[in-house]
Structures are given as C-alpha cells and as structure tokens.
Amino acid sequence: MLVWISVFYLHYNNPYHFIKISDSTLQIIITGIFFLVLGYYFLNSFYLHDDHLPGDKGDIEINEAFWGKFILFISFFIAIGIFLVLIEISKITNGFKLYFENPFIVRETLVKMTEEFSPQISIFRYKAGSYLCSLMYPLSSMGGMMMAQKSRWRFTGLLPLILVVFYSIVHLNRFGLITSLCIWFFSMIYFGMYVSPLRRKVITRKTLLYISIAIIFVTVFFITIIRWRAFYVIDVEYLIRKSLYSYISGPVSAFEKFVLSDEPLLYGASSFRSVIRWLARVGLMNKNIALATHGDFINISRGEPMFLNTYTFVKALYQDFGLVGVGIISMIWGMLTRYLIERCFRQFRIINLFLVSIFILSFVMTFYEFYFEGLSVLIYWSIVVFVMEKYLHERSIVKYA
C-alpha cells in the first residue's frame, strides 16, 4: 500500500505534465488493489494460529561449505551463458564499439531481438546463453539465504548479484537488477524465520545494512544507465529526474491512454503472453494471437514527450477480461501469495523461499506491470529450483539444531 500511496502522490503532483487519470480509470486501479488485498486477508483468516516463528521452537542450520560450492558451481554455468550472449552481441554491435558510439541503438537492438533475431547471430547460441543467464534469479534466492549464514562461505551469496550487475550493464537494463536484488533480500528476510530469535536479530541488522548499501548502489546504477543511454541529451540531469519520476508514476498515465484506446478483450493473450508465445513456437497455437514481449511505447506527457511501455498490473487483466477479470484474478493472486507464505511458515524448503520472494516482489511491482506476464520464465525458474532442491535434499544438507 505504501508503494501505491507514493504512486498516487507523485501522479497528482507531477511537474512534468504527465497525463492525469480519469475517475473511471482510477476505479479500475482501485478495484485491482482492493481485491488483491482482500484475497490476501481472506485466506489469512484461515490461518489464525499463534505468532511464533518456526525458529522460536528450533534453530535451523545448513551445510555452508556445500552451499558455497554449489553456488560456485551454478555461477560457472551462468558465466558460460553470459559469455555465449556476449559473443552474439559483439556481432551486432561492431565488436562492442556501438556501446560507446550510440548506446541508445544498442538498447533498442537488444529489445528488438526478443521479437526478431538478426541474421548475423546464432539463435541457438544466444538462446542457450540467455537460459543459462536466467539462472541468476533462482540463484539469487539461494544467495540471499547464504548471506544469512556465519562462515566465510556466506560471501558466495554475492556471486548472483555480481553476475546480474554485469548482465544488466551488457543489456543496458535496470529491471533485471531490481528483480535479482529483491529476490535476494526477500529470501534472506524469510530465512530469518527459521533461526533462533537472537540470530534473527543479527540477520535483521545485516539486512538493514545491505538494503542501505543496495539503495545507494541502485540509485547510482540507474543514473549511470540513463546517462549512458541518453548520451545525446544536453540536459541529462533533467532527464534523470524526469525518468526516475516517470518510472514510478508514469505507468498510471500510460494505463489511462490504454483505457481510452478502447481495444477489444483478448481473453488471456495479454496476461499469459509468454506462455502463448512459447506454445506458438512449438505449433500448438496460432502465432497471430501471440503478443510481443514488450508493450508499445506511448507518449504519456501533454508537454515535452515522454515515452513509456509499462501500464501497471491492471492493464493485462483489464485487457483480457475487463473489470470483472481485474477483480477475480487480483483476488486469486492475493490468496495464492498468502498461501505460499503459510507454506514458508510450516516447512523450510528452497522452493518455498523462492516462490514467496517472487510473489512478494510481484506485489511491490504492481505499480509497474503485471509480473506474471513472464509466466513461462517463472515456470522455468521454479522447475530449476525444484530440481536443485531435490538434489540438495538427497545430500541431507539441512538439519535442525
């Protein structure tokens, strides 16, 4: 709710002449938020148990050396993925020279590659590299948990973040870094449920310190990427302020323009676009109904143009099923989030930590987009974590003290 209070405050008090939402659009957004919260607390009413955390009854320990070696092992394959991606990107950026000559074109080219690959590159190598790279996100969950430990092996938990920073720089992208950081922090926080109260206090202090460092780092990273991508702009400082402002409050204005466009219902093609695109690739669905990975850029300003392609979480739901769909799907989403948190309370499992982190992140990012539009990738991540957990469980690396 604090996120949305900030969004609405910035939206109605913006100095950049972004389009203001109408009452009818506001009602659609409020409906989504209301039913999201209602679904969470409705299911919460079925779990009225004591407030004790699992760690209050028995501390949990992990084999830190094994975990550290495992993270190093997976990080090696991620590094291979980054290397494969770099080989292909070098072909379309003139040996990376384009990064320094026109980074805006580099970013635009990389975005277009999600829809249509250049004949210069090896699609197989780029795809293989991308799938290996995406292991950074489930590994971030393990890294966050690892940083809550006590031995020197805990520093291997930083590897996923180091890798995702490098990957984000290569793609001139900020969203991937935010995703990895949030999964990392939420996993660390929720792992604290399973340890003793005294140790939990230590983890809380550590987490607050890391969050402070992360806020500074992400701010600097955002400013650097904006400066890099907008090399041609004279007043870069103004663009930075405007971009950061639009990142939070702009999607609301973009959704207003979408509502005014009065497009027909898509009945799932928007909310589950990544699944439909995957099914279309293997010939199980008509390619004509598969939407692009990224939404269209639209001008959200009444003054100097400002283009955005994010529309808040309600856009996909409203585009598919109208106002009724916004309410029903939001409520199911809220209920599922509360259910996954309860699973975390009842049993320590890596998959539980990861799924809770993803769903809490989806709540935080409701102002930006419907997080589950990338459902096929989330399924892939979950399968990876499940397989990893099964392997680790069979090695009996988890024990209660």
C-alpha positions as CSV (number, residue, x, y, z in Angstrom):
1,M,0.0,0.0,0.0
2,L,2.9,2.4,0.7
3,V,4.0,1.9,-2.9
4,W,0.7,2.9,-4.2
5,I,0.4,5.9,-1.9
6,S,3.7,7.1,-3.3
7,V,2.5,6.4,-6.9
8,F,-0.7,8.4,-6.5
9,Y,1.0,11.3,-4.7
10,L,3.6,11.6,-7.4
11,H,0.9,11.2,-10.1
12,Y,-1.3,14.0,-8.9
13,N,1.7,16.3,-8.0
14,N,3.9,15.8,-11.1
15,P,5.8,18.8,-12.6
16,Y,6.3,17.1,-16.0
17,H,2.7,17.4,-17.3
18,F,2.1,13.7,-17.4
19,I,-1.5,12.7,-18.3
20,K,-3.8,12.6,-15.3
21,I,-6.1,9.6,-14.9
22,S,-9.9,9.9,-15.1
23,D,-12.2,8.8,-12.4
24,S,-13.2,5.7,-14.4
25,T,-9.6,4.7,-14.8
26,L,-8.9,5.3,-11.1
27,Q,-11.8,3.0,-10.2
28,I,-10.3,0.2,-12.3
29,I,-6.9,0.6,-10.5
30,I,-8.6,0.8,-7.0
31,T,-10.6,-2.3,-7.9
32,G,-7.4,-4.3,-8.6
33,I,-5.7,-3.1,-5.4
34,F,-8.8,-3.7,-3.3
35,F,-9.3,-7.3,-4.5
36,L,-5.6,-8.1,-4.3
37,V,-5.6,-7.1,-0.6
38,L,-9.0,-8.7,0.0
39,G,-7.8,-12.0,-1.4
40,Y,-4.7,-11.9,0.8
41,Y,-6.6,-11.2,4.0
42,F,-9.5,-13.5,3.1
43,L,-7.2,-16.5,3.0
44,N,-5.3,-15.1,6.0
45,S,-8.4,-15.6,8.1
46,F,-8.0,-19.4,7.7
47,Y,-4.5,-19.3,9.3
48,L,-5.2,-17.7,12.6
49,H,-2.5,-19.5,14.6
50,D,0.0,-18.3,17.1
51,D,2.5,-15.6,16.1
52,H,5.6,-17.8,16.9
53,L,8.0,-18.2,14.0
54,P,9.5,-21.7,13.2
55,G,12.9,-20.6,14.6
56,D,11.4,-19.9,18.0
57,K,11.0,-23.7,18.5
58,G,14.2,-25.0,16.9
59,D,17.0,-23.3,15.0
60,I,17.9,-24.5,11.5
61,E,21.4,-24.9,10.1
62,I,22.8,-25.7,6.7
63,N,26.0,-27.2,5.4
64,E,27.5,-23.8,4.5
65,A,30.6,-25.3,2.7
66,F,28.3,-27.4,0.5
67,W,26.1,-24.5,-0.3
68,G,29.0,-22.3,-1.1
69,K,30.5,-24.9,-3.5
70,F,27.1,-25.4,-5.1
71,I,26.6,-21.6,-5.7
72,L,30.1,-21.5,-7.3
73,F,29.2,-24.5,-9.5
74,I,26.0,-22.8,-10.8
75,S,27.7,-19.5,-11.2
76,F,30.2,-21.1,-13.5
77,F,27.4,-22.1,-15.9
78,I,25.9,-18.6,-15.6
79,A,29.3,-17.2,-16.6
80,I,29.3,-19.5,-19.6
81,G,25.8,-18.2,-20.5
82,I,27.0,-14.6,-20.3
83,F,30.0,-15.5,-22.5
84,L,27.7,-17.0,-25.2
85,V,25.5,-14.0,-25.1
86,L,28.5,-11.6,-25.4
87,I,29.7,-13.5,-28.5
88,E,26.4,-12.8,-30.3
89,I,26.0,-9.3,-29.1
90,S,29.5,-8.4,-30.3
91,K,28.4,-9.3,-33.8
92,I,25.6,-6.7,-33.9
93,T,27.5,-4.0,-32.1
94,N,30.6,-4.0,-34.2
95,G,32.8,-5.6,-31.5
96,F,31.0,-3.6,-28.8
97,K,32.1,-0.3,-30.4
98,L,28.5,0.7,-30.7
99,Y,28.1,0.8,-26.9
100,F,30.3,3.9,-26.9
101,E,29.1,5.4,-30.2
102,N,25.3,5.0,-29.7
103,P,24.2,3.1,-26.6
104,F,20.6,4.0,-27.4
105,I,20.7,2.0,-30.6
106,V,22.3,-0.9,-28.7
107,R,19.4,-1.0,-26.2
108,E,16.8,-0.7,-29.0
109,T,18.5,-3.5,-30.9
110,L,18.6,-5.8,-27.9
111,V,14.9,-5.2,-27.2
112,K,14.0,-6.0,-30.8
113,M,15.9,-9.3,-30.6
114,T,13.2,-10.6,-28.3
115,E,10.9,-10.5,-31.3
116,E,13.1,-10.9,-34.3
117,F,16.7,-12.1,-34.4
118,S,19.3,-10.6,-36.7
119,P,20.6,-13.0,-39.4
120,Q,24.1,-12.1,-38.1
121,I,23.8,-14.1,-34.9
122,S,23.4,-17.7,-33.9
123,I,19.9,-18.0,-32.4
124,F,20.7,-21.3,-30.7
125,R,23.8,-19.9,-29.0
126,Y,22.0,-16.7,-27.9
127,K,19.0,-18.6,-26.6
128,A,21.2,-21.2,-24.8
129,G,23.2,-18.3,-23.3
130,S,20.0,-16.5,-22.2
131,Y,18.6,-19.5,-20.5
132,L,21.8,-20.1,-18.6
133,C,22.0,-16.4,-17.7
134,S,18.4,-16.5,-16.3
135,L,19.7,-19.0,-13.6
136,M,20.9,-15.8,-11.9
137,Y,17.4,-15.2,-10.5
138,P,16.7,-18.6,-8.8
139,L,20.4,-18.5,-7.6
140,S,19.7,-15.1,-6.1
141,S,17.3,-16.8,-3.7
142,M,20.0,-19.2,-2.6
143,G,22.5,-16.3,-2.4
144,G,20.2,-14.3,-0.1
145,M,19.8,-17.3,2.2
146,M,23.6,-17.9,2.1
147,M,24.3,-14.3,3.2
148,A,22.4,-15.0,6.4
149,Q,25.0,-17.6,7.5
150,K,28.0,-17.2,9.7
151,S,31.1,-18.7,7.9
152,R,33.2,-17.1,5.2
153,W,31.3,-19.3,2.7
154,R,28.4,-16.8,3.0
155,F,30.2,-14.4,0.7
156,T,29.5,-16.7,-2.2
157,G,25.9,-15.4,-1.8
158,L,27.2,-12.2,-3.5
159,L,28.0,-14.0,-6.7
160,P,24.5,-13.9,-8.2
161,L,24.4,-10.1,-7.7
162,I,27.8,-9.6,-9.3
163,L,26.7,-11.6,-12.3
164,V,23.4,-9.8,-12.7
165,V,25.1,-6.4,-12.4
166,F,27.4,-7.4,-15.3
167,Y,24.4,-8.8,-17.3
168,S,22.4,-5.6,-16.7
169,I,25.3,-3.5,-17.9
170,V,25.6,-5.5,-21.1
171,H,21.9,-5.2,-21.8
172,L,21.7,-1.5,-20.5
173,N,18.8,-2.8,-18.4
174,R,17.6,-1.9,-14.9
175,F,14.7,-4.2,-14.3
176,G,16.8,-7.4,-14.1
177,L,18.9,-5.9,-11.4
178,I,15.8,-4.9,-9.4
179,T,14.4,-8.4,-9.7
180,S,17.6,-10.2,-8.6
181,L,18.1,-7.8,-5.6
182,C,14.5,-8.2,-4.4
183,I,14.6,-12.0,-4.6
184,W,17.9,-11.9,-2.8
185,F,16.7,-9.7,0.0
186,F,13.3,-11.4,0.5
187,S,15.0,-14.8,0.7
188,M,17.3,-13.5,3.3
189,I,14.5,-12.0,5.3
190,Y,12.3,-15.1,5.2
191,F,15.1,-17.4,6.0
192,G,15.3,-15.4,9.3
193,M,12.0,-17.1,10.3
194,Y,13.8,-20.4,10.7
195,V,16.6,-19.3,13.1
196,S,16.6,-18.5,16.8
197,P,15.4,-15.1,17.9
198,L,19.0,-14.0,18.9
199,R,20.4,-15.0,15.5
200,R,17.3,-13.4,13.8
201,K,18.2,-10.0,15.3
202,V,21.7,-10.3,13.8
203,I,20.2,-11.2,10.4
204,T,17.8,-8.2,10.6
205,R,20.7,-5.8,11.3
206,K,22.7,-7.3,8.4
207,T,19.7,-7.0,6.1
208,L,19.1,-3.3,7.0
209,L,22.8,-2.6,6.3
210,Y,22.7,-4.4,3.0
211,I,19.4,-2.6,2.0
212,S,21.0,0.8,2.7
213,I,24.0,-0.2,0.5
214,A,21.7,-1.5,-2.2
215,I,19.6,1.7,-2.3
216,I,22.7,3.7,-2.9
217,F,24.1,1.3,-5.5
218,V,20.8,1.0,-7.4
219,T,20.4,4.8,-7.5
220,V,23.9,5.2,-8.9
221,F,23.3,2.3,-11.3
222,F,20.1,3.9,-12.6
223,I,21.6,7.3,-13.1
224,T,24.6,5.7,-14.9
225,I,22.5,3.7,-17.2
226,I,20.2,6.7,-18.0
227,R,23.3,8.8,-18.7
228,W,24.8,6.1,-20.9
229,R,21.6,5.5,-22.9
230,A,20.8,9.3,-23.3
231,F,24.3,10.3,-24.4
232,Y,22.7,12.7,-27.0
233,V,20.7,14.7,-24.5
234,I,22.1,18.1,-23.4
235,D,20.4,18.5,-20.0
236,V,21.0,15.0,-18.7
237,E,20.2,15.9,-15.1
238,Y,16.7,17.0,-16.1
239,L,16.2,13.7,-18.0
240,I,17.4,11.7,-14.9
241,R,14.9,13.4,-12.6
242,K,12.1,13.0,-15.2
243,S,12.9,9.3,-15.9
244,L,13.0,8.4,-12.2
245,Y,9.7,10.2,-11.7
246,S,8.1,8.5,-14.7
247,Y,9.4,5.1,-13.6
248,I,7.1,5.3,-10.5
249,S,4.1,7.4,-11.6
250,G,4.3,7.1,-15.4
251,P,2.6,3.7,-15.7
252,V,-0.6,5.1,-14.3
253,S,-0.7,7.7,-17.1
254,A,0.1,5.0,-19.7
255,F,-2.8,2.9,-18.4
256,E,-5.1,5.9,-18.8
257,K,-4.2,6.2,-22.5
258,F,-4.7,2.4,-22.9
259,V,-8.2,2.7,-21.4
260,L,-9.0,5.5,-23.8
261,S,-7.9,3.3,-26.8
262,D,-10.9,1.0,-26.1
263,E,-9.3,-2.1,-27.5
264,P,-11.2,-5.4,-27.6
265,L,-10.8,-8.1,-25.0
266,L,-8.1,-10.7,-25.6
267,Y,-9.2,-13.4,-23.1
268,G,-5.8,-14.4,-21.8
269,A,-3.5,-13.4,-24.6
270,S,-2.1,-10.5,-22.6
271,S,-1.9,-11.9,-19.1
272,F,-0.3,-15.1,-20.3
273,R,1.6,-13.8,-23.3
274,S,4.8,-15.6,-22.6
275,V,3.1,-19.0,-22.3
276,I,1.1,-18.3,-25.6
277,R,4.3,-17.2,-27.4
278,W,6.0,-20.5,-26.2
279,L,3.0,-22.6,-27.4
280,A,3.0,-20.7,-30.7
281,R,6.7,-21.5,-31.3
282,V,6.1,-25.3,-30.9
283,G,3.0,-25.1,-33.2
284,L,0.3,-25.6,-30.5
285,M,-1.3,-22.2,-31.0
286,N,-1.8,-19.7,-33.8
287,K,1.2,-17.2,-33.9
288,N,-1.2,-14.4,-34.8
289,I,-2.6,-14.2,-31.3
290,A,0.8,-14.1,-29.6
291,L,1.6,-10.6,-28.4
292,A,5.1,-9.0,-28.4
293,T,7.3,-9.5,-25.3
294,H,7.3,-5.7,-24.7
295,G,4.3,-3.4,-24.9
296,D,4.1,-0.5,-27.3
297,F,5.8,2.8,-26.3
298,I,3.3,5.6,-25.9
299,N,3.7,9.3,-25.0
300,I,2.4,10.0,-21.5
301,S,3.0,13.7,-21.5
302,R,1.0,16.7,-22.5
303,G,4.1,18.8,-22.8
304,E,7.6,17.6,-23.8
305,P,7.2,14.0,-25.0
306,M,7.9,11.1,-22.5
307,F,7.6,7.6,-23.9
308,L,6.8,4.6,-21.7
309,N,5.7,1.0,-22.2
310,T,4.6,-0.1,-18.8
311,Y,1.0,0.2,-17.7
312,T,0.6,-1.1,-14.1
313,F,-0.6,-4.6,-13.2
314,V,-4.2,-3.9,-14.0
315,K,-3.6,-3.4,-17.7
316,A,-3.1,-7.1,-18.7
317,L,-6.0,-8.2,-16.5
318,Y,-8.3,-5.5,-17.9
319,Q,-7.2,-6.1,-21.5
320,D,-8.0,-9.8,-21.1
321,F,-11.2,-9.9,-19.0
322,G,-12.4,-6.4,-18.3
323,L,-13.2,-5.0,-14.9
324,V,-14.5,-8.4,-13.7
325,G,-11.2,-10.0,-14.5
326,V,-9.3,-7.4,-12.7
327,G,-11.2,-8.2,-9.5
328,I,-11.2,-12.0,-9.8
329,I,-7.6,-12.5,-10.9
330,S,-6.3,-10.0,-8.3
331,M,-8.2,-11.8,-5.6
332,I,-6.8,-15.2,-6.6
333,W,-3.3,-13.6,-6.8
334,G,-3.6,-12.2,-3.2
335,M,-4.9,-15.6,-1.9
336,L,-2.1,-17.5,-3.6
337,T,0.5,-15.1,-2.1
338,R,-0.9,-15.7,1.4
339,Y,-0.9,-19.5,0.9
340,L,2.7,-19.5,-0.2
341,I,3.7,-17.5,2.9
342,E,1.9,-20.1,5.1
343,R,3.9,-22.9,3.3
344,C,7.1,-21.0,4.3
345,F,5.9,-20.9,8.0
346,R,5.2,-24.7,8.0
347,Q,8.3,-26.1,6.3
348,F,11.7,-24.9,5.3
349,R,12.2,-25.6,1.6
350,I,14.2,-23.7,-1.0
351,I,11.2,-23.7,-3.4
352,N,9.1,-22.1,-0.7
353,L,11.6,-19.3,-0.2
354,F,11.9,-18.7,-3.9
355,L,8.2,-18.6,-4.6
356,V,7.4,-16.3,-1.7
357,S,10.2,-14.0,-2.8
358,I,8.7,-13.9,-6.4
359,F,5.1,-13.2,-5.1
360,I,6.2,-10.5,-2.7
361,L,8.1,-8.9,-5.5
362,S,5.0,-9.1,-7.7
363,F,3.1,-7.1,-5.0
364,V,5.8,-4.5,-4.9
365,M,5.9,-4.1,-8.7
366,T,2.2,-3.8,-9.2
367,F,2.7,-0.1,-10.0
368,Y,4.9,-1.1,-12.8
369,E,3.5,-4.1,-14.6
370,F,1.7,-7.5,-14.2
371,Y,4.7,-9.5,-13.1
372,F,3.3,-12.8,-14.3
373,E,3.2,-11.8,-18.0
374,G,6.5,-13.6,-18.0
375,L,4.9,-16.8,-16.6
376,S,6.8,-19.2,-18.8
377,V,10.1,-17.9,-17.4
378,L,8.8,-18.1,-13.9
379,I,7.8,-21.7,-14.5
380,Y,11.3,-22.4,-15.8
381,W,12.9,-20.8,-12.7
382,S,10.6,-22.8,-10.4
383,I,11.5,-26.1,-12.1
384,V,15.2,-25.3,-11.8
385,V,14.8,-24.5,-8.1
386,F,12.7,-27.7,-7.5
387,V,15.3,-29.9,-9.2
388,M,18.2,-28.2,-7.3
389,E,16.3,-28.6,-4.1
390,K,15.7,-32.3,-4.7
391,Y,19.5,-32.8,-5.4
392,L,20.4,-30.9,-2.2
393,H,17.8,-32.6,-0.1
394,E,19.1,-36.0,-1.1
395,R,22.6,-34.9,0.2
396,S,20.9,-34.2,3.6
397,I,22.4,-30.7,3.9
398,V,19.7,-29.3,6.1
399,K,19.4,-30.2,9.8
400,Y,17.7,-28.8,12.9
401,A,19.8,-27.9,15.9
